[in-house]
Amino acid sequence: MPRKKVSFTSAAAADAARILGQQIRLGRHSQNMTAARLAELVDVSPRVITLIERGDPGVSVGSVLSAAAHAGVPLFDITDPRTLARLRQQGQQALTLVPSNVGNRREREIDGDF
């Protein structure tokens, strides 16, 4: 069975993927790293690195983020990995306050008779 073609549903998402792919390629080149070497580090094929660098939406987000990290691209404009870890912990703490199910709540009619 052929794989389903994945596409972006917004121009902003497509632009973001292309920009990140460009940054990964520039980072790889600045380190004099071949696509094959980056592929080894990310544990994917060199073809996947080409797709990442083109901003292809079908590549897993894990592979893209791993490629960015190995190419020296700062994620979320943060260069210190400890800052990323701190932000992750803060996000986990904030998410504990978010209800687990917000999908099917009915809108309650408010009686305007106060």
N, C-alpha and C positions, 0 to 999 in steps of 0.2 A: 504494500500500500504506500503510495507516495506521501511525503510529508506535506502537511498543510503549510501554505505560504503565509508567512507572518509579515504584517505591514504595520506601519505606524498609523495611529488614528489622529495624530495632531502634528502640525508642522513644527511646533516647538520641540516635541519629542524627537522627531527626525533630525532637526538641527542639532540638538544636544548630542545625539549619538554620533553624528558626523564630526562635531567639534571634538568630542572625546577620542574618537578614532584618529583624528589628525594629531591630537596631543600625544597619543600613544606612539604614533609613527615618528613624530618629531623627537620624543623622548628616547625611543629605541635608537634612532640615528645619532642622537647626541652621545649615546653610550657606545657607539660603533657596534651595535648588536644586530645580528641578522634576524630575519623573521623566523628562521629555523631555530635559532637559539632561544628566542622568546617563546616559541612554541614548546620547546623542551621544558622551559621553566614553568609554563602555565599548564603543561601536560595536555596539549591539544596538537592538532596538525598545523603545519605552516599555512594551509588553506584557511583555517579558522582565524589566524592572525590577519591574513589579508582581508577577510570579511569584517573583522573587528575594526581594522583601520579604515574601512570604507563606511562604517556606521551601519552595517547590516542588522536589521531588527531580529533576525532569526538566531543570533548567537546568544548563549545564556549570559545572564547578567553576572554570574560568578566568573565566567571566563573573561569577560570584559574588565571587571574590577581587578582580577588577578593580573591581567596583562598590563593594566594601568600601573599597578603597584610595582611590578617588575621592571617596567619601563621608566620608573621614576616620576610618574605623573602624580602630583599631589591631588588626593581625593578630597572633594569639598573645599578646595583651596587651602588645605591644611598640610603642612609639611612635617609636623611632628606626630609620629604614630601614637604617642601617649595622649595627644589631644583627641585623636579619633576614638581611642578607648574610653576616654572620659565622656565624650559626647554620646557614645553608645550606651554607657551606664546611665547617663542623664535621660536618654530616650527611654530606656527600660523602666526607669522610675516613673517617668511621666505617663507611660502606657499603663501602668498599674492603676491609674485613676480613670482610664477610659473604659466605659462599659464594653463587655465582650460582644454584645449583640445590640446593634442599633438599627438593623435593617427593616424590620416589619412593625415598627411601632405605629400605632394609629394616632392620627391627629385627634386630640380631644377637642371637642367644641367647647369654647369658653362662653359661659353664660354671661352676657353683657350686663346682667342685672346685679350690680354690686350693692 
